[in-house]
């Protein structure tokens, strides 16, 4: 008997794309599949769209944005399904995706979490799995000798055993957005579970839709803050200090070189975005203390 599956989607102002995602789930024609949508206080018409068009979906509507990790944990508490499929709203399942996922997870009990093949809108393949963690080349053995060759899997689509998610305590809610997928994968590998890749299960991904209207500086700040949380949680203080020094040196060098380049090439949008990016990195890494409590 194939395991039951619950698809968990965290939504924030992506109503039209969410509708396409839910339609693609319906098209799978999987009877033993539950869908939970957690809406993080969207101001578009997401709630009305789900209530009117998708009565089979369990909708959890938050009155404020709790972040990606906390919203996923809300949904986890609402299901007893053996498989949890964490799916972005800006995705569409391709034909046979859920059947391939069930078959793979049933055949590989040693895999605690897996990812499908991610494809872009033009049909090209998106990088799904990574073999190294951010900043791992600075480490002193913190992430050595972990099982398997996959370090982490892109968080747009993650399939996990419910028992494994319970073992690691769900998502770490200190991660508001970004790096929660890297953290979850590392926690799972630390408990000697393998990560897997399901090549025959395909998911179309329209990347970064919920952040499209956010100010660029805010997006970069969220990414850098998440990176810092990850480093302080998993790496030794001396490793974090090395990373901090390297990031600061790189940021200030880039700020100086971009400033000089602007004198000759003008302030094009791409140039300005790079200046903003490295200014945020310099500010946050300049504030960071490697001796902070984890």
C-alpha positions, 0 to 999 in steps of 0.5 A, a space after each residue: 500500500 502506497 503511503 498517504 501524502 499531504 501537500 503543504 503550501 505556504 502562500 503570501 500574495 501569490 493567489 493566481 499562481 496558487 490557483 494554477 498550482 492547485 489545479 495541477 494537484 487536482 489533475 494528478 487524480 490522486 484520491 489519497 492526497 490531502 492539501 493544506 494551504 497556510 496563508 500568511 496574511 495575504 492582501 490579494 484575493 488568495 483567501 477568497 480564491 481558495 474558499 470559492 474554488 477549492 473546497 477540498 483544501 484545508 485553509 489556515 488563514 493567519 492574521 500576520 505573516 509568521 514566516 515560511 518555517 512557522 507556517 509549515 509547522 502549523 500545517 504539520 500539526 494538522 495532518 497524520 499523513 506518512 509523507 509531507 510534501 512542502 510545495 511552493 505556490 509558484 509551482 505546478 506538478 507535472 503529469 505523474 509527479 505524485 505517483 513517482 514520489 510515492 513509489 520512490 519514497 516507498 522503495 527507499 526507506 533509508 531516505 528521510 527527505 527527497 526532492 523532485 526534478 525542478 524545471 523552468 518555464 522554458 523547459 530547462 532543468 533548474 539546479 535542485 540538489 547541492 553537495 556543499 553547505 554555504 561557507 563549508 570550505 571554512 569549516 573545521 569538520 562540522 559537516 564532515 562524515 555525514 551520510 550520502 552525497 547530497 548536502 541539501 535540496 532546493 526548498 521549492 519542493 521537498 518530500 519528507 517522511 513525517 516521522 523524520 520531520 517529527 524527529 528533527 522537531 519540524 522547521 526551525 522557526 528562527 528562519 523567517 524566509 530563506 535557508 530553512 531548507 538548508 537547515 532542515 536537510 542538515 538536521 536530517 543528515 545529522 540523524 543519519 538519514 539520506 537525502 534523495 533525488 526523484 528524477 522522474 517526478 517533475 515540478 515546474 517552478 516560477 522562482 521568487 514570485 512572492 518576493 517580486 514586489 519586495 524592495 531589493 534591499 529587504 530581500 537581501 537582508 532576509 537572505 543574509 540574516 538567514 545565512 548568519 543564523 545558519 552559520 551560528 547554529 551549525 558551525 563553531 565560533 572560530 569558523 563563524 569568525 573566519 566567515 565573517 572576516 571573509 564576507 566583510 573583506 569581500 563586501 568592502 572590496 566590492 563596494 569600493 570597486 563598484 563605486 569606482 566603476 560607477 564613475 565610468 559606467 554610470 549607475 545602471 540598475 544592475 550596478 545599483 543592485 550590486 551596490 545595495 547587496 554589498 552594503 547590506 552584507 557589510 552592515 549585517 556582518 559588521 554587526 554580527 558577533 561570532 561569540 553570540 549564543 547559538 
